Amino acid sequence: MGTFPSNEPVGQGRPYRSTLADHPTVSEVLPLFVARLANYVQQLRGALAEQNADELKRLLHQLKGAGKSYGFGPITDQCSMLEQMLVDGLAAQQVQPQVQALIDYLEHVDGYVPPGGVRR
């Protein structure tokens, strides 16, 4: 329940690539979205550490809206599912494995740069 598709390339040494990477308009703004992912990762980790379900919902809602717009449907799908789980009353701790799967996905997006790190 709540995992990314098994045919995705994580663990195979290949990053996730936007399905809209070649779209003329999206390709211009895609680097801006990818550049913000490290901040989302940090905030998601912080919300998990604090067990802050409200902050997780806020972050998931933001990512849900942006994911598909930038060609990352799995981000939108996972965020939508997680947001609904929290709305339905699950605690942050109960969705931690699924949020970690989301973080893992975000960290493998093509062009992702971890804080103070090197571009993937």
Residue pairs with C-beta under 8 A, 6 or more apart in sequence:
1 98
2 78
2 81
2 82
2 85
2 95
2 98
2 101
3 98
3 101
4 10
4 74
4 78
4 101
4 105
5 74
8 16
8 74
8 105
9 15
9 16
9 108
10 16
10 104
10 105
10 108
15 108
15 109
15 110
15 111
15 112
15 120
16 72
16 74
16 105
16 108
16 109
16 110
17 110
18 26
18 30
18 70
18 71
18 72
18 109
18 110
19 71
19 72
19 73
20 26
20 27
20 30
20 70
20 71
21 27
21 30
21 71
21 110
23 71
26 69
26 70
26 71
29 70
30 70
30 71
30 111
31 111
33 66
33 70
34 109
34 110
34 111
34 112
35 111
35 113
37 106
37 107
37 109
37 112
38 112
38 113
38 114
38 115
40 59
40 62
40 63
40 106
41 103
41 106
41 107
41 114
42 115
43 55
43 59
44 56
44 59
44 99
44 102
44 103
45 103
46 52
46 55
47 53
47 55
47 56
47 59
47 92
48 56
48 92
48 96
48 99
48 100
50 92
51 91
51 92
51 93
52 92
53 86
53 90
53 91
53 92
56 82
56 86
56 92
56 95
56 99
57 83
57 86
57 87
60 79
60 82
60 83
60 86
61 79
61 83
63 75
63 76
63 79
63 102
64 75
64 76
64 79
64 80
64 83
65 76
66 75
67 73
67 74
67 75
67 76
67 77
67 79
68 75
68 76
72 109
74 105
75 102
75 105
75 106
78 98
78 101
78 102
78 105
79 102
81 98
82 95
82 98
82 99
82 102
85 94
85 95
85 98
86 92
86 95
92 99
106 112
107 114
107 120
108 120
109 120
110 120
111 119
111 120
112 119
112 120
113 119
113 120
